[in-house]
Amino acid sequence: MPAMRHPHTEPQTAERNEERLTQLEIKLSFTEDWVETLNQLVIEQQAQIDGLKRQLQAMRLESPTDGAQAARNPRDELPPHY
């Protein structure tokens, strides 16, 4: 024998479920927007990192690698007014 349903509880449950579904859809929408924002930020930061790596590599190529830097006299680095 099927269980008896109270006629007033089904519409309330359906309304409550509809409200919950609506709230979940809203949260999902905000979450998707936030994830896209974070994704764009990561892309921008990666571009910055790549640029800094290129700059560092260029600086390494410009600097002496034969130990000449260690042989420099620290007085050569003083500003001219000393």
N, CA, C and O atoms as a MOPAC input file, in Angstrom:
PM7 MOZYME 1SCF
protein

 N      0.83800 1    -1.17000 1     0.00000 1
 C      0.00000 1     0.00000 1     0.00000 1
 C      0.88700 1     1.23900 1     0.00000 1
 O      1.73900 1     1.37100 1     0.87900 1
 N      0.71500 1     2.16500 1    -0.96900 1
 C      1.54000 1     3.36100 1    -1.01500 1
 C      1.29000 1     4.25700 1     0.18500 1
 O      0.19000 1     4.31800 1     0.73500 1
 N      2.37300 1     4.96000 1     0.57600 1
 C      2.24700 1     5.88100 1     1.70800 1
 C      1.38000 1     7.06000 1     1.31000 1
 O      1.40800 1     7.52700 1     0.17100 1
 N      0.62300 1     7.51900 1     2.26500 1
 C     -0.23700 1     8.68600 1     2.00800 1
 C      0.61200 1     9.95000 1     2.07100 1
 O      1.45900 1    10.10800 1     2.95000 1
 N      0.37400 1    10.80700 1     1.15700 1
 C      1.09500 1    12.08300 1     1.13200 1
 C      0.16600 1    13.17000 1     1.60600 1
 O     -1.02100 1    13.20500 1     1.28400 1
 N      0.73300 1    14.02500 1     2.35700 1
 C     -0.05000 1    15.17500 1     2.81600 1
 C     -0.09000 1    16.18200 1     1.68100 1
 O      0.96600 1    16.53700 1     1.15700 1
 N     -1.23200 1    16.64500 1     1.28900 1
 C     -1.34400 1    17.51300 1     0.11400 1
 C     -0.62400 1    18.85000 1     0.25300 1
 O     -0.29000 1    19.47000 1    -0.75700 1
 N     -0.38100 1    19.30400 1     1.46400 1
 C      0.24200 1    20.62800 1     1.63500 1
 C      1.76500 1    20.56100 1     1.68200 1
 O      2.42000 1    21.59500 1     1.54500 1
 N      2.34000 1    19.39500 1     1.86800 1
 C      3.79600 1    19.31800 1     1.99400 1
 C      4.49100 1    19.24000 1     0.64700 1
 O      5.60100 1    19.75400 1     0.51500 1
 N      3.89700 1    18.62800 1    -0.34600 1
 C      4.54700 1    18.50800 1    -1.65000 1
 C      4.82800 1    19.85300 1    -2.30200 1
 O      5.95200 1    20.05700 1    -2.76100 1
 N      3.88700 1    20.78000 1    -2.37500 1
 C      4.20400 1    22.08300 1    -2.97400 1
 C      5.28700 1    22.82600 1    -2.19500 1
 O      6.12800 1    23.49800 1    -2.79300 1
 N      5.27300 1    22.71000 1    -0.86400 1
 C      6.30200 1    23.38300 1    -0.07500 1
 C      7.67500 1    22.78800 1    -0.36200 1
 O      8.66100 1    23.51700 1    -0.47100 1
 N      7.73600 1    21.49000 1    -0.48000 1
 C      8.99700 1    20.82500 1    -0.78500 1
 C      9.47400 1    21.22400 1    -2.17900 1
 O     10.65700 1    21.50200 1    -2.37600 1
 N      8.57100 1    21.25200 1    -3.13300 1
 C      8.93100 1    21.64400 1    -4.49500 1
 C      9.42000 1    23.08900 1    -4.53100 1
 O     10.39600 1    23.40000 1    -5.21300 1
 N      8.74900 1    23.96400 1    -3.80200 1
 C      9.17100 1    25.37300 1    -3.75000 1
 C     10.53500 1    25.49300 1    -3.08300 1
 O     11.39600 1    26.25000 1    -3.53100 1
 N     10.71700 1    24.73600 1    -2.00700 1
 C     11.99600 1    24.79200 1    -1.28700 1
 C     13.11100 1    24.25500 1    -2.18800 1
 O     14.20200 1    24.82300 1    -2.23300 1
 N     12.84000 1    23.17500 1    -2.89500 1
 C     13.84200 1    22.63300 1    -3.81200 1
 C     14.15000 1    23.60900 1    -4.94700 1
 O     15.30500 1    23.75800 1    -5.34700 1
 N     13.13500 1    24.26100 1    -5.45300 1
 C     13.32800 1    25.25200 1    -6.51500 1
 C     14.18600 1    26.41100 1    -6.00800 1
 O     15.07400 1    26.88800 1    -6.71500 1
 N     13.92200 1    26.85500 1    -4.79800 1
 C     14.71200 1    27.94700 1    -4.19900 1
 C     16.16400 1    27.50100 1    -4.00500 1
 O     17.09300 1    28.25200 1    -4.30200 1
 N     16.35100 1    26.28400 1    -3.50900 1
 C     17.70800 1    25.76500 1    -3.31900 1
 C     18.43500 1    25.65800 1    -4.65200 1
 O     19.61300 1    26.00000 1    -4.75000 1
 N     17.74100 1    25.18900 1    -5.66800 1
 C     18.34200 1    25.07600 1    -6.99200 1
 C     18.74000 1    26.44500 1    -7.53200 1
 O     19.81600 1    26.60600 1    -8.10600 1
 N     17.86800 1    27.42600 1    -7.34400 1
 C     18.16100 1    28.79100 1    -7.78800 1
 C     19.39500 1    29.33200 1    -7.06800 1
 O     20.26700 1    29.93800 1    -7.69200 1
 N     19.46700 1    29.11300 1    -5.76000 1
 C     20.62200 1    29.58900 1    -4.99100 1
 C     21.91100 1    28.89400 1    -5.44900 1
 O     22.96200 1    29.52800 1    -5.54200 1
 N     21.82300 1    27.60600 1    -5.73100 1
 C     23.00400 1    26.89100 1    -6.22900 1
 C     23.43900 1    27.40200 1    -7.59600 1
 O     24.63500 1    27.50900 1    -7.86800 1
 N     22.48200 1    27.71500 1    -8.45200 1
 C     22.81900 1    28.25700 1    -9.77000 1
 C     23.48700 1    29.62100 1    -9.64600 1
 O     24.41900 1    29.93100 1   -10.38900 1
 N     23.01600 1    30.42700 1    -8.71400 1
 C     23.62300 1    31.74300 1    -8.48000 1
 C     25.05700 1    31.57200 1    -7.98300 1
 O     25.97500 1    32.22800 1    -8.47400 1
 N     25.23800 1    30.68700 1    -7.00700 1
 C     26.57800 1    30.44400 1    -6.47600 1
 C     27.50600 1    29.90200 1    -7.55700 1
 O     28.66900 1    30.29800 1    -7.63500 1
 N     27.00200 1    29.00600 1    -8.38200 1
 C     27.80300 1    28.45600 1    -9.46700 1
 C     28.23000 1    29.55400 1   -10.43900 1
 O     29.36900 1    29.57400 1   -10.90500 1
 N     27.32100 1    30.44700 1   -10.73600 1
 C     27.63500 1    31.54900 1   -11.64300 1
 C     28.75400 1    32.42200 1   -11.07500 1
 O     29.69700 1    32.77000 1   -11.78500 1
 N     28.64300 1    32.77400 1    -9.78900 1
 C     29.68500 1    33.58300 1    -9.15500 1
 C     31.01000 1    32.81800 1    -9.11400 1
 O     32.07500 1    33.39800 1    -9.32400 1
 N     30.93500 1    31.52200 1    -8.84500 1
 C     32.14300 1    30.69900 1    -8.79200 1
 C     32.81900 1    30.64300 1   -10.15700 1
 O     34.04100 1    30.75200 1   -10.25100 1
 N     32.02900 1    30.47300 1   -11.21300 1
 C     32.59900 1    30.44800 1   -12.56000 1
 C     33.26800 1    31.77500 1   -12.88900 1
 O     34.35100 1    31.79200 1   -13.47300 1
 N     32.63500 1    32.89000 1   -12.52000 1
 C     33.24000 1    34.20500 1   -12.76000 1
 C     34.55000 1    34.34400 1   -11.99200 1
 O     35.53800 1    34.84600 1   -12.52800 1
 N     34.55800 1    33.90000 1   -10.74100 1
 C     35.75300 1    34.01000 1    -9.90800 1
 C     36.87800 1    33.14700 1   -10.46800 1
 O     38.02900 1    33.58000 1   -10.50100 1
 N     36.56000 1    31.93800 1   -10.90700 1
 C     37.56800 1    31.05900 1   -11.49400 1
 C     38.15100 1    31.69100 1   -12.75800 1
 O     39.35900 1    31.62100 1   -12.98200 1
 N     37.31000 1    32.30100 1   -13.57900 1
 C     37.80100 1    32.95800 1   -14.80000 1
 C     38.71800 1    34.13600 1   -14.44500 1
 O     39.74800 1    34.34100 1   -15.08800 1
 N     38.34100 1    34.89800 1   -13.42900 1
 C     39.17800 1    36.01700 1   -12.97300 1
 C     40.53900 1    35.50100 1   -12.50200 1
 O     41.57900 1    36.05000 1   -12.86800 1
 N     40.52300 1    34.45600 1   -11.69700 1
 C     41.77800 1    33.88500 1   -11.21000 1
 C     42.60000 1    33.30900 1   -12.35600 1
 O     43.82600 1    33.42300 1   -12.35300 1
 N     41.95200 1    32.70100 1   -13.32200 1
 C     42.65300 1    32.15400 1   -14.47500 1
 C     43.36400 1    33.26500 1   -15.24800 1
 O     44.51500 1    33.10300 1   -15.65200 1
 N     42.68900 1    34.37600 1   -15.45100 1
 C     43.31400 1    35.49800 1   -16.14800 1
 C     44.50200 1    36.04100 1   -15.35200 1
 O     45.52400 1    36.41200 1   -15.92900 1
 N     44.36200 1    36.08500 1   -14.04400 1
 C     45.46300 1    36.55600 1   -13.19600 1
 C     46.67100 1    35.63000 1   -13.31800 1
 O     47.80700 1    36.09600 1   -13.40500 1
 N     46.43000 1    34.33500 1   -13.32400 1
 C     47.52100 1    33.37400 1   -13.46800 1
 C     48.20500 1    33.54400 1   -14.82600 1
 O     49.43100 1    33.47900 1   -14.91700 1
 N     47.41800 1    33.76000 1   -15.87400 1
 C     47.98000 1    33.96900 1   -17.21200 1
 C     48.87100 1    35.21600 1   -17.21500 1
 O     49.97700 1    35.18800 1   -17.75600 1
 N     48.39200 1    36.30800 1   -16.61100 1
 C     49.18100 1    37.54300 1   -16.55500 1
 C     50.46400 1    37.33800 1   -15.74800 1
 O     51.53400 1    37.79800 1   -16.14500 1
 N     50.35000 1    36.65200 1   -14.62400 1
 C     51.53400 1    36.41900 1   -13.80200 1
 C     52.54500 1    35.53300 1   -14.52000 1
 O     53.75200 1    35.74500 1   -14.40100 1
 N     52.06500 1    34.55300 1   -15.25600 1
 C     52.98400 1    33.69700 1   -16.00400 1
 C     53.71400 1    34.49700 1   -17.07100 1
 O     54.90000 1    34.27800 1   -17.31900 1
 N     52.99800 1    35.42900 1   -17.70400 1
 C     53.64400 1    36.28600 1   -18.70000 1
 C     54.71900 1    37.14500 1   -18.03300 1
 O     55.79200 1    37.34200 1   -18.60300 1
 N     54.44200 1    37.65500 1   -16.83600 1
 C     55.43700 1    38.43100 1   -16.11100 1
 C     56.64400 1    37.57000 1   -15.75100 1
 O     57.78700 1    38.00300 1   -15.90000 1
 N     56.39200 1    36.36400 1   -15.28200 1
 C     57.48400 1    35.45200 1   -14.93200 1
 C     58.33700 1    35.15100 1   -16.16000 1
 O     59.56500 1    35.15800 1   -16.08500 1
 N     57.68500 1    34.88700 1   -17.28700 1
 C     58.43000 1    34.61100 1   -18.51600 1
 C     59.29700 1    35.80400 1   -18.91400 1
 O     60.43900 1    35.63000 1   -19.33800 1
 N     58.75600 1    37.00900 1   -18.77700 1
 C     59.52600 1    38.21400 1   -19.08900 1
 C     60.71300 1    38.37700 1   -18.15700 1
 O     61.80700 1    38.73500 1   -18.59200 1
 N     60.50000 1    38.11600 1   -16.88700 1
 C     61.60200 1    38.21900 1   -15.92500 1
 C     62.66700 1    37.15800 1   -16.18700 1
 O     63.85700 1    37.42600 1   -16.02200 1
 N     62.26200 1    35.98300 1   -16.58500 1
 C     63.24100 1    34.95000 1   -16.93400 1
 C     64.09000 1    35.38800 1   -18.11500 1
 O     65.30500 1    35.18700 1   -18.12600 1
 N     63.43900 1    35.99600 1   -19.11900 1
 C     64.19400 1    36.47600 1   -20.29000 1
 C     65.17300 1    37.56500 1   -19.87200 1
 O     66.31700 1    37.57600 1   -20.32600 1
 N     64.73800 1    38.47800 1   -19.01200 1
 C     65.62500 1    39.54300 1   -18.54800 1
 C     66.80600 1    38.97100 1   -17.76800 1
 O     67.94500 1    39.40000 1   -17.94600 1
 N     66.52600 1    38.01000 1   -16.91500 1
 C     67.59300 1    37.39200 1   -16.13000 1
 C     68.59100 1    36.67900 1   -17.03700 1
 O     69.80300 1    36.77800 1   -16.84100 1
 N     68.08000 1    35.97100 1   -18.01800 1
 C     68.97000 1    35.28500 1   -18.96200 1
 C     69.83100 1    36.29800 1   -19.71300 1
 O     71.02600 1    36.07400 1   -19.90200 1
 N     69.23500 1    37.40300 1   -20.13800 1
 C     70.00200 1    38.43700 1   -20.84700 1
 C     71.07100 1    39.02300 1   -19.93300 1
 O     72.19300 1    39.27000 1   -20.37500 1
 N     70.73800 1    39.24800 1   -18.66800 1
 C     71.71100 1    39.78900 1   -17.72600 1
 C     72.85300 1    38.80500 1   -17.50200 1
 O     74.01100 1    39.20500 1   -17.38600 1
 N     72.52200 1    37.52100 1   -17.44200 1
 C     73.56900 1    36.51700 1   -17.26000 1
 C     74.50500 1    36.47900 1   -18.46000 1
 O     75.71200 1    36.28900 1   -18.31200 1
 N     73.94100 1    36.66000 1   -19.64300 1
 C     74.78400 1    36.65800 1   -20.84500 1
 C     75.67600 1    37.88600 1   -20.90700 1
 O     76.77500 1    37.83000 1   -21.45800 1
 N     75.21000 1    38.99300 1   -20.34500 1
 C     75.99100 1    40.23600 1   -20.36300 1
 C     77.07900 1    40.24200 1   -19.30100 1
 O     78.10900 1    40.89100 1   -19.48500 1
 N     76.87700 1    39.53900 1   -18.19700 1
 C     77.85100 1    39.58700 1   -17.10300 1
 C     79.04300 1    38.69700 1   -17.41800 1
 O     78.91400 1    37.69200 1   -18.11700 1
 N     80.20400 1    39.07500 1   -16.89500 1
 C     81.39600 1    38.25500 1   -17.13600 1
 C     81.26600 1    36.92500 1   -16.38500 1
 O     80.82000 1    36.87600 1   -15.23800 1
 N     81.66300 1    35.87200 1   -17.05700 1
 C     81.56500 1    34.55200 1   -16.44200 1
 C     82.93000 1    33.92600 1   -16.19500 1
 O     83.01800 1    32.78300 1   -15.74700 1
 N     83.99600 1    34.66800 1   -16.48400 1
 C     85.34500 1    34.09900 1   -16.35100 1
 C     85.99800 1    34.43000 1   -15.01400 1
 O     87.20900 1    34.26100 1   -14.87000 1
 N     85.23400 1    34.89200 1   -14.04300 1
 C     85.80000 1    35.21400 1   -12.74100 1
 C     86.33300 1    36.62200 1   -12.65300 1
 O     86.84000 1    37.01100 1   -11.60000 1
 N     86.24200 1    37.39800 1   -13.70400 1
 C     86.75000 1    38.76900 1   -13.68000 1
 C     85.99700 1    39.61000 1   -12.65500 1
 O     86.54800 1    40.56500 1   -12.10700 1
 N     84.77800 1    39.26900 1   -12.40500 1
 C     83.99600 1    40.05100 1   -11.44100 1
 C     84.59900 1    39.91500 1   -10.04300 1
 O     84.63000 1    40.88800 1    -9.28900 1
 N     85.07000 1    38.74400 1    -9.69500 1
 C     85.65700 1    38.52700 1    -8.37800 1
 C     86.97800 1    39.27700 1    -8.24100 1
 O     87.36200 1    39.62300 1    -7.12400 1
 N     87.68100 1    39.53700 1    -9.32900 1
 C     88.97400 1    40.20700 1    -9.28500 1
 C     88.83700 1    41.72300 1    -9.24200 1
 O     89.84000 1    42.42400 1    -9.10500 1
 N     87.63800 1    42.23500 1    -9.35300 1
 C     87.45600 1    43.69400 1    -9.32000 1
 C     87.82300 1    44.26300 1    -7.96400 1
 O     87.67400 1    43.62100 1    -6.92500 1
 N     88.30400 1    45.48300 1    -8.01700 1
 C     88.60800 1    46.21000 1    -6.80500 1
 C     87.32200 1    46.91300 1    -6.35200 1
 O     86.72200 1    47.64300 1    -7.14100 1
 N     86.88400 1    46.71100 1    -5.10100 1
 C     85.65700 1    47.37500 1    -4.62300 1
 C     85.73000 1    48.89600 1    -4.72300 1
 O     84.69400 1    49.55200 1    -4.83000 1
 N     86.94500 1    49.47500 1    -4.69100 1
 C     87.06700 1    50.93200 1    -4.81400 1
 C     86.65000 1    51.41100 1    -6.19300 1
 O     86.27100 1    52.57000 1    -6.36200 1
 N     86.71700 1    50.51700 1    -7.18900 1
 C     86.29000 1    50.90000 1    -8.52700 1
 C     84.77900 1    51.12700 1    -8.58200 1
 O     84.27000 1    51.76700 1    -9.50200 1
 N     84.08800 1    50.60700 1    -7.60600 1
 C     82.61900 1    50.73000 1    -7.56900 1
 C     82.15200 1    51.97400 1    -6.82100 1
 O     80.95400 1    52.25600 1    -6.80900 1
 N     83.05700 1    52.72600 1    -6.19700 1
 C     82.66200 1    53.92200 1    -5.44100 1
 C     82.22200 1    55.02500 1    -6.40000 1
 O     82.75100 1    55.14500 1    -7.50500 1
 N     81.27400 1    55.80900 1    -5.97800 1
 C     80.87400 1    56.96300 1    -6.80500 1
 C     82.04700 1    57.93500 1    -6.95800 1
 O     82.96500 1    57.91600 1    -6.13900 1
 N     82.03600 1    58.76600 1    -7.97000 1
 C     83.17500 1    59.64600 1    -8.25900 1
 C     83.49200 1    60.65200 1    -7.16300 1
 O     84.62800 1    61.12200 1    -7.10300 1
 N     82.56100 1    61.00500 1    -6.30000 1
 C     82.82400 1    62.03400 1    -5.28600 1
 C     83.61600 1    61.51600 1    -4.09600 1
 O     83.88900 1    62.29000 1    -3.17800 1
 N     83.99800 1    60.24400 1    -4.06800 1
 C     84.78500 1    59.70800 1    -2.95300 1
 C     86.24900 1    59.79600 1    -3.24100 1
 O     87.06600 1    59.39100 1    -2.41500 1

